[in-house]
Amino acid sequence: KVYYTYTINGAEPADPDGTGSFSSIGAGPGFDSPYIDLSGIGLNPGDVLRIKIQGYETDREPTAVQYITYTIVDNCNTPTFITNNPGTYNNDTAVTIQGEAGTAIYYTVDGTQPQIDYATGNAGNANTTKMSTGSSFTLTQNHGSGNTVVRAVAWQAAKGKSTELSGNYILQCATPTMTPGSDASTATINGTISSNTTGTAIKFTKSAAGLDPVTNGTTGTSFTVDQNLDDNESSGKTVIQAYASRTGYLDSTVASRNFYLYCATPNVSVSAGTYTSTFYTTISNNQSGSDLKYSFSSAPTRSTGTAYPGGSGVNITEIRTLYATSSKTGYRTSSSDTISYTLKCQTPTFSHSSGGDYFPERSINLYCSTSGASIHYK
């Protein structure tokens, strides 16, 4: 059995006598490892605890008295992250940990508990790093399965170890961005792909409907769209999908953009309006290889409308609405240049330019400069 006596902020306690007022609490975690529970005696930081311990056993001499003095100290304050709090970052990240003045910071990045060699003040194992309070270290990769758990404590010799600070950091490649800014063009698109994370590799796919670049990607940072791989003439497109990767980082999310080529809207030479004679109007655009078509009923498609004949153009001989488009394989068909024309006969003229009284009778002729016009009078 173990007997003990103690004083708090007092003189040296009396030797245990084996039968005194301080009863034995028996053996502790193991029968050969007795312990004393002092959790209820009300100690405060700054108190000096003096204990005497002696072992007794029936029919044996007692052990020598063990005399131990403890000074109760306050624990260090829990340190804090003061730059780059736990979270997700797209580049190597400096982490600064601040403790109270005079402390050292002990941290790990592998999720294990920091260890301190209290005899020397050094790190207690190979996984623990010691640094001055307010110092920084840089995370250059994820140390766990897609993340890094930082655990840290503050300590100085005059105080107890702080409670633990813990934070979860994730390094992930930034989602790629693509140029040009516009998704649409009347000519070949030459594009680039980049990530704001330094040191990444980019993989991408080019397809009609989207193809996973993680499993099917080609390494590169530039692409060309010279036709719509989805060749629907009204909604055709080419889908570029890309992701970024780097050793020690999580892969980025997949970026996806739809690019499309379209035919330029043609230009009809004669503006809409009212005209007093038939005429020809021409249709043109500056896009090489596109087919010009026109119709008087609706916007032409690849399979409808009349091919523009070139030459002098389209003859407008009556009131008409002219629809003109351009189309090309691998491009969306253009919007229509739609022009409405009204043909109106010239106002007739009289052979005698002024009215009046005439004697004897005479004939008056009516004329219209519009060819083929019929004149009506009353």
C-alpha positions as CSV (number, residue, x, y, z in Angstrom):
1,K,0.0,0.0,0.0
2,V,1.1,3.6,-0.7
3,Y,0.6,6.3,1.9
4,Y,1.3,10.0,1.3
5,T,1.3,13.4,2.9
6,Y,1.4,16.7,1.3
7,T,1.3,20.5,1.8
8,I,0.3,23.3,-0.6
9,N,2.4,26.5,-0.2
10,G,3.5,25.2,3.2
11,A,6.4,23.6,5.0
12,E,7.7,20.1,4.4
13,P,5.0,17.6,5.2
14,A,5.4,15.0,7.9
15,D,6.5,11.5,7.0
16,P,3.7,9.1,6.2
17,D,3.2,6.7,9.1
18,G,1.1,4.0,7.5
19,T,-1.8,4.6,9.8
20,G,-2.4,8.3,9.6
21,S,-5.3,10.3,8.4
22,F,-4.2,10.0,4.7
23,S,-5.4,6.6,3.7
24,S,-3.9,4.4,1.0
25,I,-5.6,4.4,-2.4
26,G,-4.0,1.1,-3.4
27,A,-2.4,0.2,-6.7
28,G,-2.7,2.1,-9.9
29,P,-2.7,1.2,-13.6
30,G,-0.8,-2.0,-12.7
31,F,-0.3,-3.7,-9.4
32,D,3.4,-2.9,-9.7
33,S,2.7,0.8,-10.7
34,P,0.8,2.5,-7.8
35,Y,-0.4,6.1,-8.4
36,I,-1.8,8.9,-6.3
37,D,-4.9,10.8,-7.5
38,L,-4.5,14.5,-6.5
39,S,-7.1,15.8,-8.9
40,G,-9.4,17.1,-6.2
41,I,-7.1,19.0,-3.9
42,G,-7.6,22.4,-5.7
43,L,-4.3,23.5,-7.1
44,N,-3.8,26.8,-8.9
45,P,-1.0,28.2,-11.1
46,G,1.9,29.3,-8.9
47,D,1.1,26.9,-6.0
48,V,4.0,24.8,-4.6
49,L,3.0,21.2,-3.9
50,R,5.2,19.2,-1.6
51,I,4.5,15.4,-1.3
52,K,6.0,12.6,0.7
53,I,5.3,9.0,-0.4
54,Q,6.1,5.8,1.4
55,G,5.2,2.2,0.7
56,Y,4.0,-0.3,3.4
57,E,3.4,-4.0,3.4
58,T,2.5,-6.2,6.3
59,D,5.5,-7.9,8.0
60,R,8.0,-5.9,6.0
61,E,10.0,-2.8,6.6
62,P,8.5,0.3,5.0
63,T,10.2,1.8,1.9
64,A,12.3,4.9,2.1
65,V,10.3,8.1,2.0
66,Q,10.2,9.8,-1.4
67,Y,10.0,13.6,-1.1
68,I,9.0,15.5,-4.3
69,T,8.3,19.2,-4.8
70,Y,6.1,20.5,-7.7
71,T,5.5,24.1,-8.8
72,I,2.2,24.4,-10.6
73,V,2.5,26.5,-13.8
74,D,-0.1,27.9,-16.1
75,N,-0.4,26.4,-19.6
76,C,0.6,28.4,-22.6
77,N,-2.2,29.9,-24.7
78,T,-3.3,28.0,-27.7
79,P,-1.5,29.3,-30.8
80,T,-3.4,30.7,-33.8
81,F,-3.1,30.8,-37.6
82,I,-2.4,34.4,-38.5
83,T,-1.9,34.1,-42.2
84,N,-3.6,31.7,-44.6
85,N,-6.1,30.0,-42.4
86,P,-7.0,26.4,-43.1
87,G,-8.8,26.0,-46.5
88,T,-8.2,25.2,-50.1
89,Y,-5.3,26.9,-52.0
90,N,-4.2,26.8,-55.6
91,N,-0.5,27.4,-55.1
92,D,2.2,26.7,-52.5
93,T,1.0,28.3,-49.3
94,A,2.9,29.9,-46.4
95,V,1.3,29.2,-43.0
96,T,2.2,31.4,-40.0
97,I,1.4,30.3,-36.5
98,Q,1.5,32.7,-33.6
99,G,1.8,31.8,-29.9
100,E,2.3,34.0,-26.9
101,A,5.6,35.8,-26.3
102,G,8.5,33.6,-25.3
103,T,7.0,30.3,-26.6
104,A,8.2,28.0,-29.3
105,I,5.8,26.4,-31.8
106,Y,6.0,22.6,-32.4
107,Y,4.0,21.4,-35.4
108,T,3.4,18.4,-37.7
109,V,2.0,18.2,-41.2
110,D,1.3,14.5,-41.3
111,G,-1.7,14.5,-38.9
112,T,0.3,13.1,-35.9
113,Q,0.5,14.7,-32.5
114,P,3.4,17.1,-32.0
115,Q,6.0,15.8,-29.6
116,I,8.3,17.9,-27.3
117,D,11.6,16.8,-25.7
118,Y,11.1,18.8,-22.5
119,A,14.6,18.2,-21.3
120,T,16.2,20.0,-24.3
121,G,13.2,22.0,-25.7
122,N,13.8,20.4,-29.1
123,A,11.3,18.5,-31.2
124,G,10.4,15.2,-29.7
125,N,10.5,13.1,-32.9
126,A,11.2,13.2,-36.6
127,N,7.7,14.2,-37.5
128,T,7.7,17.3,-35.3
129,T,9.3,20.6,-36.4
130,K,10.2,23.4,-33.9
131,M,10.0,27.1,-34.9
132,S,9.8,30.4,-33.2
133,T,6.4,31.9,-32.5
134,G,5.2,34.0,-35.4
135,S,7.3,32.1,-37.9
136,S,6.0,30.5,-41.1
137,F,6.4,27.3,-43.1
138,T,5.4,26.6,-46.6
139,L,3.1,23.8,-47.8
140,T,4.3,22.6,-51.2
141,Q,2.2,19.4,-51.4
142,N,-0.6,17.5,-49.7
143,H,0.9,15.2,-47.1
144,G,-2.2,13.2,-46.6
145,S,-4.8,11.7,-48.9
146,G,-5.6,14.9,-50.8
147,N,-5.0,17.2,-47.8
148,T,-2.6,18.2,-45.1
149,V,-3.6,18.2,-41.4
150,V,-1.5,20.8,-39.5
151,R,-1.3,20.2,-35.8
152,A,0.6,22.6,-33.5
153,V,1.2,23.4,-29.8
154,A,3.1,26.2,-28.0
155,W,5.5,25.6,-25.1
156,Q,8.0,27.4,-23.0
157,A,9.9,26.0,-20.0
158,A,8.2,28.2,-17.5
159,K,4.7,27.1,-18.5
160,G,2.8,24.0,-19.5
161,K,2.2,23.0,-23.1
162,S,-0.8,24.6,-24.7
163,T,-3.8,22.9,-26.0
164,E,-3.5,21.8,-29.6
165,L,-4.2,23.9,-32.7
166,S,-5.3,22.0,-35.8
167,G,-6.3,22.9,-39.3
168,N,-7.0,21.1,-42.6
169,Y,-5.3,22.4,-45.8
170,I,-5.9,21.3,-49.4
171,L,-3.7,22.2,-52.3
172,Q,-5.6,21.9,-55.5
173,C,-4.8,23.0,-59.1
174,A,-6.8,26.0,-60.3
175,T,-9.4,25.2,-62.9
176,P,-7.9,26.1,-66.3
177,T,-9.1,29.1,-68.3
178,M,-9.2,29.4,-72.1
179,T,-8.7,32.1,-74.6
180,P,-10.0,33.7,-76.7
181,G,-12.7,35.4,-74.6
182,S,-15.3,35.1,-77.4
183,D,-16.8,31.6,-78.1
184,A,-17.8,32.5,-81.7
185,S,-15.9,33.4,-84.8
186,T,-16.3,33.5,-88.6
187,A,-12.7,32.2,-89.0
188,T,-10.5,29.5,-87.4
189,I,-10.1,29.9,-83.7
190,N,-6.6,29.5,-82.2
191,G,-6.9,29.1,-78.4
192,T,-4.8,28.7,-75.4
193,I,-5.3,26.9,-72.0
194,S,-3.7,27.9,-68.7
195,S,-4.0,27.4,-65.0
196,N,-3.2,29.9,-62.2
197,T,-1.3,27.2,-60.4
198,T,2.4,27.2,-61.3
199,G,4.0,24.0,-62.5
200,T,0.9,22.3,-63.8
201,A,0.4,20.0,-66.7
202,I,-2.7,20.6,-68.9
203,K,-4.6,17.9,-70.6
204,F,-7.6,18.6,-72.9
205,T,-10.0,17.0,-75.3
206,K,-11.7,18.4,-78.4
207,S,-15.0,16.8,-79.4
208,A,-18.5,17.2,-80.6
209,A,-20.3,16.7,-77.3
210,G,-17.6,16.7,-74.6
211,L,-15.0,14.0,-73.8
212,D,-13.5,13.5,-70.3
213,P,-9.9,14.9,-70.4
214,V,-8.8,12.9,-67.4
215,T,-9.0,9.6,-69.2
216,N,-8.8,10.8,-72.8
217,G,-6.9,14.0,-72.7
218,T,-3.9,15.2,-74.8
219,T,-1.2,17.1,-73.1
220,G,-0.9,20.7,-74.3
221,T,-1.8,24.3,-73.8
222,S,-3.0,25.3,-77.3
223,F,-5.8,24.2,-79.6
224,T,-7.3,25.0,-83.0
225,V,-11.0,25.0,-84.0
226,D,-11.2,25.0,-87.8
227,Q,-14.7,23.5,-88.0
228,N,-17.6,22.6,-85.8
229,L,-17.2,18.9,-84.9
230,D,-20.9,18.9,-84.1
231,D,-22.0,20.1,-87.6
232,N,-25.6,21.1,-86.9
233,E,-26.1,24.2,-89.1
234,S,-28.1,26.1,-86.4
235,S,-26.4,24.9,-83.2
236,G,-23.1,23.3,-84.2
237,K,-20.1,23.5,-81.9
238,T,-16.7,22.1,-80.8
239,V,-16.4,21.3,-77.1
240,I,-13.0,21.9,-75.4
241,Q,-12.6,20.3,-72.0
242,A,-9.4,20.6,-69.9
243,Y,-8.0,20.0,-66.4
244,A,-4.7,20.8,-64.6
245,S,-2.6,18.4,-62.6
246,R,0.6,18.7,-60.5
247,T,2.4,16.2,-58.3
248,G,1.3,16.5,-54.7
249,Y,-1.8,18.6,-55.6
250,L,-5.4,17.5,-56.2
251,D,-6.4,17.7,-59.9
252,S,-8.4,20.7,-60.8
253,T,-12.0,20.6,-61.7
254,V,-12.7,20.2,-65.4
255,A,-13.2,23.4,-67.5
256,S,-15.5,23.2,-70.4
257,R,-16.3,25.7,-73.2
258,N,-18.2,25.5,-76.4
259,F,-16.6,27.2,-79.4
260,Y,-18.4,27.6,-82.7
261,L,-17.7,28.9,-86.2
262,Y,-20.5,30.6,-88.1
263,C,-20.9,32.1,-91.6
264,A,-21.0,35.8,-91.8
265,T,-24.4,37.4,-92.7
266,P,-24.3,38.4,-96.4
267,N,-24.7,41.9,-97.6
268,V,-27.5,42.8,-100.0
269,S,-26.4,45.8,-102.1
270,V,-29.8,47.5,-102.6
271,S,-31.4,48.8,-99.4
272,A,-35.0,48.2,-98.6
273,G,-37.5,50.8,-99.9
274,T,-39.9,51.8,-102.6
275,Y,-38.8,51.8,-106.2
276,T,-40.5,52.8,-109.5
277,S,-38.8,50.3,-111.8
278,T,-37.4,46.8,-111.7
279,F,-33.8,46.4,-110.7
280,Y,-31.0,43.9,-109.8
281,T,-29.5,43.6,-106.4
282,T,-26.3,41.7,-105.6
283,I,-25.5,39.5,-102.6
284,S,-22.0,39.2,-101.1
285,N,-19.8,38.4,-98.1
286,N,-16.1,38.2,-97.6
287,Q,-16.0,34.6,-96.2
288,S,-14.1,32.3,-98.5
289,G,-15.8,29.0,-99.3
290,S,-19.3,29.9,-98.1
291,D,-22.3,29.4,-100.3
292,L,-24.7,32.3,-100.8
293,K,-28.4,31.5,-101.1
294,Y,-31.6,33.6,-101.4
295,S,-35.3,33.0,-101.2
296,F,-38.5,35.1,-101.4
297,S,-40.3,33.1,-98.8
298,S,-38.0,32.3,-95.8
299,A,-34.4,32.3,-94.7
300,P,-32.5,29.7,-96.8
301,T,-30.7,26.7,-95.2
302,R,-28.1,24.4,-96.6
303,S,-30.9,22.4,-98.2
304,T,-33.4,25.1,-99.2
305,G,-33.3,28.3,-101.1
306,T,-31.8,29.2,-104.5
307,A,-28.0,29.4,-105.1
308,Y,-27.0,33.0,-105.7
309,P,-26.1,33.2,-109.4
310,G,-23.5,36.0,-109.1
311,G,-23.1,38.3,-112.0
312,S,-25.6,41.1,-112.1
313,G,-27.5,39.6,-109.1
314,V,-31.1,38.9,-108.3
315,N,-33.8,40.6,-110.5
316,I,-36.5,42.4,-108.4
317,T,-39.6,42.7,-110.7
318,E,-42.4,42.9,-108.2
319,I,-43.1,43.6,-104.5
320,R,-40.8,41.2,-102.7
321,T,-39.1,40.3,-99.4
322,L,-35.6,39.0,-100.1
323,Y,-33.9,36.6,-97.7
324,A,-30.2,36.0,-98.1
325,T,-27.9,33.7,-96.1
326,S,-24.5,32.0,-96.4
327,S,-23.6,28.5,-95.4
328,K,-20.6,26.2,-95.3
329,T,-19.9,22.7,-94.0
330,G,-18.5,22.8,-90.5
331,Y,-20.0,26.2,-89.9
332,R,-23.3,27.4,-88.6
333,T,-25.5,28.9,-91.3
334,S,-25.6,32.7,-91.1
335,S,-28.5,34.8,-90.0
336,S,-30.5,36.2,-92.8
337,D,-30.1,39.6,-94.4
338,T,-33.8,40.3,-94.9
339,I,-34.8,43.2,-97.2
340,S,-38.3,44.2,-98.3
341,Y,-38.9,46.0,-101.6
342,T,-42.0,47.8,-102.8
343,L,-42.4,48.5,-106.6
344,K,-44.7,51.4,-107.4
345,C,-45.7,52.9,-110.7
346,Q,-44.7,56.4,-111.5
347,T,-47.4,59.0,-111.2
348,P,-48.9,59.7,-114.7
349,T,-48.4,63.1,-116.4
350,F,-50.6,65.0,-118.7
351,S,-49.7,66.2,-122.2
352,H,-50.9,69.6,-121.2
353,S,-49.3,70.6,-118.0
354,S,-52.0,73.0,-116.8
355,G,-55.7,72.9,-116.7
356,G,-58.0,75.6,-118.1
357,D,-60.8,76.4,-120.6
358,Y,-60.2,75.3,-124.2
359,F,-62.1,75.9,-127.4
360,P,-62.5,74.1,-129.7
361,E,-62.2,70.6,-128.2
362,R,-58.7,69.1,-128.0
363,S,-57.2,65.7,-127.0
364,I,-55.2,65.3,-123.8
365,N,-52.7,62.4,-123.5
366,L,-51.7,60.6,-120.3
367,Y,-48.2,59.2,-119.9
368,C,-46.4,56.9,-117.3
369,S,-42.7,56.4,-117.4
370,T,-43.1,53.0,-115.7
371,S,-42.7,50.4,-118.4
372,G,-45.8,48.2,-118.8
373,A,-47.9,50.3,-116.6
374,S,-51.7,50.6,-117.2
375,I,-53.3,54.1,-116.8
376,H,-56.7,54.5,-115.3
377,Y,-58.7,57.7,-115.4
378,K,-62.1,59.1,-114.8
